[in-house]
Every structure is written in structure tokens, then in C-alpha cells.
Amino acid sequence: MSFTMKYTAHPERKTSFTKAVEGSGRIHALIAKGQPWCNGFIERSNRTDKEELFNRIRFADSEERRYQLKLWEMEYNNRRPHQGLKNQVPFQVYRRDYPLHAASRGIT
């Protein structure tokens, strides 16, 4: 099951994301507008992205925004320690906790 916020100009139309989720046999559950606490994990991630990337850089265009977001994701997952992981980097935890999966992807 996937959860997203229900913010769209035409709520009766399915987005390409919703179509892809449903096409894979999963359910796309929507969270009611004005209730972000229902999906705290995503809201916390969005807040971190906003505070540490989007509020710090003024993007020239959408291409630069995508590029900077990709760089930020690489920093966030590969170099930035996380308190929730006992100040470890997510990538280190992934390799430690899922060695077979990491090896099958060529990650050592």
C-alpha cells in the first residue's frame, strides 16, 4: 500500500503515479487534506529536504532543481549521519543489515 497526500486540481482524475501503483496491483490510499500527522515518516522527510536543501538554494530552473535534489539525496544517504540510526549513515546500515541484497546489486 502506498500513501500520498490528496492535493490535486482534479481529484477525480488519476495521476500517473496512482495509475502506476494500481497497475502494479497495490492500493493507493490517500490521506485527507490538512492531516499530515497521519503520515509522519513522509512529513519528516519533506521537512528535512525543505530545511536542508530547498530553503538554502535558489534554483534557476526545474532542471537545476532536479540535479541539486539528486546531489542532496546522495549526500543524505551516503555521507550524512542520522540520529535515528545512532549517528550512522543509511548506506552503512543497509550494507550491514542487508548484505545479500547489497551484494546482488553490486554494492560492497
N, C-alpha and C positions, 0 to 999 in steps of 0.2 A: 504494500500500500504506500502511496506517495501523498504527501501533504503539501499544499501551497496555499497562499492567501487568495481570496476570491476578489481580486482587483482587475477589472476589465471593463472596457467601454461597452461591450456587448456580452453580458453574462450568458445569454442563450447560445452563443456561438462557442464551439470548442476550439481551443488554441492548438497549435501544432504539438505543443508539449502534452496536452491532455490526450490528443489523438495517438501520440506515440506510446504513452503509458497504457492506455486502454488497448492499443494494438498488440502490446506485449502480454496481455491477459491480466494486468494488475488493475487495481481500483484507484482512481484519482479522487481522494477525499479533500474537500475544500474546507478551509477554516473561515468562520464568519468574519466579516469586516469589523474591525475595532476590537478584536480579541487576540492580539499577538501572543499573549501568555499561553495560549493553547499549543504553541509550537516554540517553546523556549530555546531549543537547540539551534534552530534556524535563525531566530531573532538575535541570539547571542553572536552567531557567526556574522550576520548582517551588521551588527553594531561594531564589531571588531574591524570588519572591512571598511566601514564608513570612517571610524576614528583613525585608523592607521594608514588608510590609502586615500579614499575619496575626499576627505576633508583637507588633505595635505597637498594635493596636486590639482592644478587646473589643466584639464585636457584640451588640446587643440581640436580634436575631433574624435569620433567614435572608434576609429582605428587605433589611435594612441591610447584610448581608454582600455580597449581590449588587450593591447600589448602590455600596458602597465599592470592590469589585473593579472595577467599570466605571470609576470615577474613577481608580483606580490604573492600569488599562490605558491610559487616555487620557494620563496623566502619563508612563508608561513609554514609550509610542510616539511622543508628540508633543513632550515637553519635556525628557526625561532623556537626557543624552549617554551613549553606550555605548563602553566601551574597545575592544570588538571591531570597532567601526565608526570607529575613530580619533577618538573623542570627538565623533562626530556623532549627531544624533537620528535614529532609524529612519525617521521620516516624511520627513525631508530626503533621506535616501539613496534611499528609494522614489521620490520625485518626480524625483530626478536620474537614477536608473538605469532607471526605467520611465515615461518621460514620456507615452507614448501610452496606456498603461494608466491612469495617473493622470488624464489628460485625459478619457478615456472615462468615468471615474467622477465627473467634475466637480471634480477636485482640481487646483488650480493653485498 
